[in-house]
């Protein structure tokens, strides 16, 4: 028995430590994502205390803005209880604000505006100084002409002039190769950076650096956003990040974009997780119309993971020098495009590299329909890595021969003509153990033992029985799945952020009310649940159970005379298996919780 256990542990350690892709083709992807999440704030303000109506026809923007202003720059939660909030213009969110709802099924924001819905934007100094030396790949110490422009802990942006790869020059895509990092030490004219350079800069292309001041620690969680103005001409976005860092979108449903659902420019460590982005007003691609998440303008170390994308032209795109980002374990389906002479309408890249030299991005464990690398805006850069992805429809189509040094390892393509393309062009590519509809390519590949180039252990959201990783050798072709696809098939589209209960269950208003909560035991359940309610005494309460369609399944009315935790036993034996939402309404607020019946 001990021998078997030792063998198992040895096998797992080999899986975790093995690295098939050569070191010089990889970067530090494990640093991606919001790595400076701080504890949940004690300060929570409720927008209802500032006049929000949440009735679907009164403009609630002023109430929400006043709630944000009341934080006075302090780290805090602006809580939007369950309801329908109408907004007639977009928001600019300040530092350290968490906008949190009761869940995407309960808190709905409808925006009737042609502007970006949520703008998270910092600033730049616009004072560049030349980078003189130390700008080779993997360097962390660079020599600058004027170090007095910088200070320890300041963020910086490095960039250089485009080179001969830029075969289709446009004014908005100049100096796209660059990187954003943080200064951790200054000695003389040497700046030591927090991150290694992911590409070698070129002295002949005049590399330069400036100080930037990003917007930080903004989070939007557990709500839905729907644009209702019905414009096919505007290209504004639901979320626009520009000069932002360490921000998070979690458990958000975004419905009907004009441009992109989320556009991330000149930013670092932005994380989007557990969310559902779907549909648009137009899908012709002009100005990113019909796109999901776009990473551009050398945004880096962002993490896009465990999301669902549906009925979009492109679900995930990197361009304009975006680098070092991780897009992992996302599911995309129902690809659609409607530009001029675009046939077939579903032949668009869910994952798209669109030129202008995005480089060293990791696409891992995604299930999509098509991956497309084209040269519409010139070549993409080196070291983009496609690892253990599944393409369910048209496969992998690389139309450019000028994009080189791409890693393509452990992927699956399904189907035969006109599906299942496996067209890889360019030179210097690293290709290993790809499963082309049952045929391993190249045929000389050995068993693939690498598990991940981002995660060190099984992701925390891996709540399915399939072993991790579930795609690629040694797994059988098209057998395993991922949590995002599993949720989509079950009709569960978002995952509440880890702090879901602290927003919905512990509400503090201007008048500093007591803390209340709603707790359900057990969860999942099958016959009965015990519902614990913290009563303030002499309190009416209404408890409603609804299904995913908003239909009320069960309702109870209670009156509590005593204070403290009151337990009620609820019979749920008549409920079908699935996900339900519990909503408790008292004089102190509205509180919600999910219930799984199985």
C-alpha positions in Angstrom: 0.0 0.0 0.0 2.8 2.4 0.9 4.5 1.6 -2.4 1.3 2.4 -4.3 1.0 5.7 -2.4 4.6 6.6 -3.1 4.2 5.8 -6.8 1.1 8.0 -7.0 2.8 11.0 -5.2 5.8 10.6 -7.5 3.5 10.5 -10.6 1.8 13.7 -9.4 5.1 15.5 -8.7 6.3 14.6 -12.2 3.1 16.1 -13.7 3.5 19.3 -11.8 7.2 19.8 -12.4 7.6 18.6 -16.0 7.9 21.4 -18.5 7.8 20.3 -22.2 7.9 23.8 -23.7 11.6 25.1 -23.7 12.4 27.7 -21.2 13.3 30.3 -23.8 9.8 30.0 -25.3 8.1 30.8 -22.0 7.6 33.7 -19.6 6.4 34.1 -16.0 2.7 33.4 -16.6 2.2 32.4 -13.0 2.3 36.0 -12.0 -0.9 36.9 -14.0 -4.1 38.1 -12.4 -5.1 40.3 -9.5 -2.3 39.4 -7.1 -3.0 42.1 -4.6 -6.4 41.2 -3.4 -6.8 42.6 0.1 -9.3 41.4 2.8 -12.9 42.3 2.3 -13.5 45.9 3.6 -15.4 46.6 6.8 -17.1 49.6 5.2 -20.3 48.7 3.3 -22.8 51.3 2.1 -26.2 50.4 0.7 -27.4 52.4 -2.4 -30.9 52.2 -1.1 -29.9 54.5 1.7 -28.9 57.1 -0.9 -32.2 57.1 -2.7 -31.9 54.2 -5.2 -35.3 52.9 -6.3 -34.3 49.7 -8.1 -37.7 49.7 -9.8 -36.5 49.6 -13.4 -37.8 53.0 -14.5 -36.2 55.6 -12.2 -32.7 56.7 -12.9 -30.5 55.4 -10.1 -27.2 56.8 -11.2 -27.1 59.7 -8.7 -27.9 57.4 -5.8 -25.1 55.0 -6.8 -22.6 57.8 -7.3 -23.5 59.4 -4.0 -22.9 56.0 -2.3 -19.5 55.8 -3.9 -18.7 59.4 -2.9 -19.7 58.7 0.7 -16.7 56.3 0.9 -14.5 59.4 0.6 -11.7 57.5 -1.1 -11.7 54.7 1.5 -11.7 51.1 0.6 -15.3 49.9 0.7 -18.3 48.0 -0.8 -21.1 49.8 -2.6 -23.9 47.3 -2.2 -26.7 47.0 -4.7 -29.5 44.8 -3.3 -31.6 42.7 -5.5 -33.6 44.8 -8.0 -33.6 46.5 -11.4 -31.4 49.6 -11.6 -31.9 51.9 -14.6 -28.8 54.0 -15.5 -28.9 56.7 -18.2 -25.1 57.3 -18.5 -21.9 55.5 -17.7 -19.8 55.5 -14.5 -16.2 56.4 -13.9 -15.1 54.3 -10.9 -12.5 55.6 -8.5 -9.8 53.6 -6.7 -10.7 51.0 -4.0 -14.4 50.7 -4.8 -16.2 47.4 -4.8 -19.5 47.5 -6.7 -21.3 44.4 -5.4 -24.8 42.9 -6.0 -26.8 40.0 -4.7 -25.9 37.8 -7.7 -26.2 38.2 -11.4 -29.7 36.6 -11.2 -31.0 39.1 -8.7 -29.2 42.5 -9.1 -29.7 43.9 -12.6 -28.3 47.1 -14.1 -29.8 48.3 -17.3 -27.8 51.1 -19.1 -29.3 53.3 -21.7 -26.2 55.1 -22.9 -23.8 55.3 -25.9 -20.9 55.8 -23.5 -18.6 53.1 -22.0 -20.7 51.7 -19.1 -17.9 51.4 -16.6 -14.6 53.3 -17.1 -11.7 52.4 -14.9 -8.9 54.8 -15.9 -5.7 56.1 -14.5 -3.2 58.5 -16.0 0.3 58.8 -17.5 2.9 61.4 -16.9 3.7 61.8 -20.7 7.3 62.4 -19.7 9.3 59.8 -21.5 13.1 59.2 -21.1 15.2 56.9 -23.2 16.1 53.4 -22.1 19.8 53.2 -22.6 20.7 49.6 -21.7 19.5 46.4 -20.0 16.5 45.9 -22.3 17.1 42.3 -23.3 14.5 39.6 -22.7 14.4 38.4 -19.0 16.2 41.4 -17.8 14.8 43.1 -14.7 17.3 46.0 -14.4 17.2 48.7 -17.1 19.4 51.8 -17.5 17.5 55.0 -18.1 18.7 58.5 -19.1 16.7 60.4 -16.5 15.9 58.4 -13.3 14.6 61.4 -11.4 11.2 60.9 -13.2 10.6 57.7 -11.2 10.3 56.5 -7.6 10.2 53.2 -5.8 6.8 51.5 -6.1 5.8 53.7 -9.1 4.4 51.9 -12.2 6.1 52.4 -15.5 5.3 51.9 -19.2 8.1 50.8 -21.6 7.6 51.0 -25.3 9.4 51.3 -28.6 8.8 52.2 -32.2 7.2 49.6 -34.5 9.6 47.6 -36.7 9.2 46.1 -40.1 6.6 43.6 -38.9 4.1 46.6 -39.1 3.0 46.1 -42.7 -0.3 47.9 -42.3 0.5 51.1 -40.4 -2.2 53.1 -38.7 -2.0 56.1 -36.3 -3.7 54.3 -33.4 -1.3 51.4 -33.4 2.1 53.1 -33.0 4.6 51.9 -30.5 2.5 48.9 -29.5 5.4 46.7 -28.4 5.8 47.5 -24.7 5.4 46.4 -21.1 4.0 47.7 -17.9 5.7 46.9 -14.6 6.6 48.4 -11.2 9.8 49.9 -10.0 11.1 48.1 -6.9 14.5 49.6 -6.6 16.5 52.6 -7.9 20.3 52.8 -7.8 21.8 55.7 -9.8 20.2 55.5 -13.3 19.3 51.8 -12.9 15.7 50.9 -12.4 15.0 47.4 -11.0 11.6 46.2 -12.2 9.1 43.8 -10.5 8.8 41.7 -13.7 11.3 40.4 -16.2 11.1 41.8 -19.7 9.2 39.4 -22.0 10.9 40.4 -25.2 14.2 42.0 -26.2 13.8 45.7 -27.1 15.9 47.1 -29.9 18.1 50.2 -29.5 17.4 51.2 -33.1 13.7 51.4 -32.3 14.3 54.0 -29.6 12.9 52.3 -26.4 11.6 54.7 -23.9 9.9 54.7 -20.5 7.4 56.9 -18.6 5.8 56.8 -15.1 2.1 56.0 -15.0 -0.5 56.2 -12.2 -3.0 53.4 -12.6 -6.5 53.2 -11.2 -6.2 50.3 -8.6 -8.4 47.9 -6.6 -11.7 48.4 -8.4 -14.0 45.4 -8.3 -17.4 44.7 -9.9 -19.1 41.6 -8.5 -22.3 39.5 -8.5 -24.6 41.5 -10.8 -25.8 41.7 -14.4 -25.4 44.6 -16.8 -27.5 45.0 -19.9 -27.2 47.7 -22.5 -30.6 48.7 -23.8 -30.0 51.5 -26.2 -29.9 49.2 -29.3 -27.1 51.0 -31.2 -25.3 49.3 -34.1 -23.0 52.3 -34.8 -21.4 53.0 -31.5 -18.3 51.1 -30.4 -18.3 51.9 -26.7 -17.6 49.1 -24.2 -19.3 47.7 -21.1 -16.0 47.8 -19.2 -13.1 50.0 -20.3 -9.8 49.6 -18.5 -7.1 52.2 -19.3 -4.0 52.6 -17.1 -5.5 50.3 -14.5 -4.0 47.6 -12.2 -5.1 44.9 -9.8 -8.8 45.1 -10.6 -11.4 42.4 -10.7 -14.6 41.5 -12.5 -16.2 38.4 -10.9 -19.7 36.8 -11.1 -20.9 39.3 -13.7 -23.3 38.7 -16.6 -22.7 41.3 -19.4 -25.5 41.4 -22.0 -25.4 43.1 -25.4 -22.2 45.0 -26.0 -21.7 47.7 -28.6 -17.9 47.4 -28.9 -16.4 44.9 -26.5 -17.8 43.6 -23.3 -14.4 44.3 -21.7 -11.6 46.2 -23.3 -8.3 46.2 -21.4 -5.7 48.8 -22.6 -2.4 49.9 -21.1 -3.2 47.9 -17.9 -1.7 45.2 -15.7 -3.0 42.5 -13.4 -6.7 42.8 -14.4 -8.7 39.6 -13.6 -12.1 38.5 -15.1 -13.5 35.3 -13.6 -16.7 33.4 -13.2 -18.5 35.7 -15.6 -20.8 35.4 -18.6 -20.5 37.7 -21.6 -22.9 37.3 -24.5 -24.6 38.9 -27.5 -24.0 42.3 -29.1 -26.0 44.7 -31.3 -23.6 44.3 -34.3 -20.9 41.7 -35.2 -19.0 43.2 -38.1 -15.8 43.7 -36.1 -15.5 47.4 -36.8 -14.2 49.1 -33.6 -14.3 45.7 -31.8 -18.1 45.4 -32.3 -19.3 42.0 -31.1 -16.2 41.1 -29.1 -15.9 39.6 -25.6 -12.6 40.4 -23.9 -10.0 42.4 -25.9 -6.5 42.8 -24.5 -4.5 45.5 -26.4 -1.9 48.3 -26.1 0.7 46.1 -24.3 -1.6 45.2 -21.4 0.1 42.5 -19.5 -0.3 39.9 -16.8 -4.1 39.9 -16.9 -6.0 36.7 -16.2 -9.2 35.7 -18.0 -10.4 32.4 -16.5 -13.5 30.3 -15.9 -15.8 32.5 -18.0 -18.5 31.7 -20.5 -18.8 33.5 -23.9 -21.7 33.1 -26.2 -22.9 34.5 -29.6 -19.9 36.8 -30.1 -17.7 37.5 -33.1 -14.6 37.0 -31.1 -14.7 35.8 -27.4 -11.1 36.5 -26.6 -8.6 38.6 -28.6 -5.0 39.8 -28.0 -3.5 42.5 -30.2 -1.4 45.7 -30.2 1.4 44.3 -28.2 -0.6 42.7 -25.4 1.8 40.2 -23.7 2.2 37.8 -20.7 -1.6 37.4 -20.3 -3.3 34.1 -19.3 -6.6 33.1 -20.9 -7.5 29.8 -19.3 -10.4 27.3 -18.9 -13.0 29.5 -20.6 -15.9 28.2 -22.8 -17.1 29.9 -26.0 -19.9 28.8 -28.2 -22.3 30.1 -30.9 -19.7 32.2 -32.7 -21.3 34.7 -35.1 -20.2 37.4 -37.5 -22.1 39.6 -39.9 -19.6 41.8 -41.7 -19.8 42.3 -45.5 -19.1 39.2 -47.5 -18.4 37.1 -44.4 -19.4 33.6 -45.0 -19.9 31.2 -43.3 -21.2 33.4 -40.4 -19.8 31.0 -37.7 -16.2 31.0 -39.1 -14.7 33.5 -36.7 -12.0 32.9 -34.1 -13.4 32.6 -30.6 -9.7 33.0 -29.8 -8.2 35.5 -32.2 -4.7 36.9 -32.6 -5.2 39.8 -34.9 -1.7 41.1 -35.6 0.0 44.2 -34.3 2.4 41.9 -32.4 0.8 40.6 -29.3 3.3 38.1 -27.8 4.0 35.6 -25.1 0.3 35.1 -24.1 -0.9 31.8 -22.7 -4.2 30.2 -23.9 -4.7 27.1 -21.7 -7.5 24.6 -21.2 -10.2 26.5 -23.2 -13.0 24.9 -25.0 -13.9 27.0 -28.1 -15.0 26.5 -31.7 -12.1 28.0 -33.6 -8.7 29.5 -33.0 -7.6 32.0 -35.6 -4.2 33.7 -36.1 -4.3 36.1 -39.0 -2.1 38.9 -40.4 -4.8 41.6 -41.1 -2.7 44.0 -39.0 0.6 42.4 -39.6 2.2 39.5 -37.7 1.7 38.6 -34.1 4.8 38.2 -31.9 6.7 35.2 -30.6 6.0 32.8 -27.7 2.2 32.8 -27.8 1.3 29.5 -26.4 -1.7 27.2 -27.0 -1.8 24.5 -24.4 -4.4 21.8 -23.9 -7.3 23.6 -25.7 -10.1 21.9 -27.5 -11.5 23.3 -30.8 -15.0 21.9 -31.4 -15.6 23.2 -34.9 -13.2 24.7 -37.5 -10.1 23.9 -35.5 -6.8 25.8 -35.6 -6.3 28.1 -38.6 -3.1 30.1 -38.9 -3.3 32.2 -42.1 0.0 34.1 -41.6 3.5 32.9 -42.4 5.1 35.9 -40.7 4.1 35.0 -37.1 6.8 32.8 -35.8 7.9 30.9 -32.6 4.5 29.9 -31.5 4.0 27.0 -29.0 1.2 24.6 -29.9 1.1 21.7 -27.4 -1.5 19.2 -26.3 -4.5 20.6 -28.1 -7.5 18.8 -29.6 -9.2 19.5 -33.0 -12.4 17.7 -33.8 -14.3 16.7 -37.0 -13.5 16.4 -40.7 -13.7 18.9 -43.6 -15.0 21.6 -43.5 -14.2 21.3 -39.8 -11.1 20.2 -37.8 -8.5 22.5 -39.5 -5.0 22.0 -38.3 -3.2 24.7 -40.3 0.0 25.9 -38.7 2.3 28.2 -40.6 5.4 30.3 -39.8 8.8 29.1 -38.6 10.4 28.3 -35.3 7.2 26.9 -33.8 7.3 24.3 -31.0 4.6 21.7 -31.8 4.0 18.7 -29.5 1.4 16.0 -28.8 -1.6 17.6 -30.5 -4.6 15.3 -31.1 -6.0 15.9 -34.7 -9.3 14.0 -34.5 -7.5 10.9 -33.2 -4.2 11.4 -35.0 -1.3 12.6 -32.8 0.8 15.4 -34.4 3.7 15.3 -34.7 3.8 11.5 -34.8 7.1 11.5 -32.9 5.5 13.1 -29.9 5.8 11.3 -26.6 3.4 11.3 -23.7 2.5 14.8 -22.5 3.0 15.1 -18.8 2.7 18.9 -18.3 -0.4 19.9 -16.4 -0.4 23.7 -16.5 1.8 26.7 -17.3 -0.2 28.9 -14.9 -1.7 26.8 -12.0 0.5 24.9 -9.6 -2.4 22.8 -8.3 -6.0 22.1 -9.4 -7.9 25.4 -9.8 -10.1 26.2 -6.8 -13.2 26.4 -9.1 -12.7 22.8 -10.5 -15.9 21.4 -9.1 -16.5 18.7 -11.7 -15.6 15.0 -11.5 -13.3 15.1 -14.5 -9.7 15.0 -13.5 -7.6 18.1 -14.1 -6.3 18.7 -16.8 -9.2 17.2 -18.7 -8.1 18.0 -22.3 -5.2 16.6 -24.3 -3.0 13.5 -23.9 -3.3 11.2 -22.0 -7.0 12.0 -21.9 -9.2 10.5 -24.6 -10.2 12.8 -27.4 -13.3 14.9 -26.6 -14.1 13.1 -23.4 -13.3 15.6 -20.6 -14.9 18.9 -20.0 -14.2 22.1 -17.9 -16.3 23.8 -15.2 -17.4 26.7 -17.5 -18.9 24.4 -20.1 -20.4 22.2 -17.5 -22.1 25.3 -16.0 -23.3 26.4 -19.4 -25.0 23.1 -20.1 -26.6 23.2 -16.6 -27.9 26.7 -17.2 -25.7 28.2 -14.5 -23.8 31.1 -16.1 -21.9 32.9 -13.4 -20.0 32.1 -10.2 -20.5 34.4 -7.3 -17.2 36.0 -6.0 -15.7 34.4 -2.9 -17.0 37.4 -0.8 -20.6 36.9 -2.0 -22.0 36.6 1.5 -20.1 39.5 3.0 -21.9 41.8 0.4 -25.3 40.3 0.5 -25.6 39.1 4.1 -23.8 41.7 6.1 -25.1 45.1 5.2 -24.1 48.3 6.9 -25.9 51.5 5.9 -25.2 55.1 6.7 -26.9 54.6 10.1 -24.6 51.7 11.0 -27.2 48.9 11.4 -26.6 45.6 13.0 -25.3 42.8 10.9 -27.8 40.3 9.6 -27.4 37.1 7.7 -29.1 34.3 5.9 -27.6 30.8 6.2 -28.8 27.5 4.7 -27.9 24.1 6.0 -27.2 21.7 4.3 -26.4 23.0 0.9 -26.7 21.0 -1.4 -29.8 19.5 0.0 -32.6 17.1 -1.1 -35.5 16.8 1.4 -35.3 19.6 4.0 -33.1 22.7 4.7 -32.6 24.5 7.9 -32.6 28.3 7.4 -30.9 30.4 10.1 -32.0 34.0 10.3 -30.5 36.6 12.6 -33.5 38.4 14.0 -33.4 41.9 15.6 -36.8 41.2 17.3 -40.4 42.2 16.4 -39.5 41.6 12.8 -41.6 40.5 9.8 -39.7 38.3 7.2 -40.7 36.9 3.8 -38.7 34.0 2.4 -39.0 33.3 -1.3 -37.5 30.4 -3.3 -37.3 31.0 -7.1 -35.9 29.0 -10.0 -33.4 30.2 -12.7 -36.2 31.7 -14.7 -37.4 33.9 -11.8 -40.5 31.8 -11.1 -41.5 31.6 -7.4 -41.5 27.9 -6.3 -42.2 28.4 -2.6 -42.9 31.3 -0.3 -43.1 31.7 3.5 -44.0 34.6 5.8 -42.7 34.8 9.4 -42.9 37.1 12.4 -40.0 37.0 14.9 -40.5 38.4 18.4 -37.2 37.3 19.9 -33.7 38.4 19.0 -30.8 36.2 17.8 -30.5 33.3 15.4 -33.8 31.8 14.6 -33.9 28.4 12.7 -36.7 27.5 10.4 -37.1 24.0 8.8 -38.2 24.2 5.1 -39.6 21.2 3.2 -38.1 21.2 -0.3 -39.0 17.6 -1.2 -41.2 18.8 -4.1 -38.3 20.7 -5.7 -36.7 19.2 -8.9 -32.9 18.9 -9.0 -31.2 22.1 -9.9 -30.2 25.6 -8.7 -32.6 27.9 -6.8 -32.4 31.3 -5.2 -33.6 32.2 -1.8 -34.5 35.8 -1.0 -35.2 37.0 2.5 -36.9 40.4 2.9 -37.0 42.1 6.3 -37.2 45.7 7.5 -33.4 45.8 7.5 -32.9 44.8 3.9 -32.9 42.1 1.3 -30.6 39.1 1.6 -30.1 36.3 -0.8 -28.4 32.9 -1.1 -28.2 30.1 -3.6 -29.5 26.6 -2.9 -28.6 23.5 -4.8 -31.1 20.7 -4.8 -29.9 17.2 -5.8 
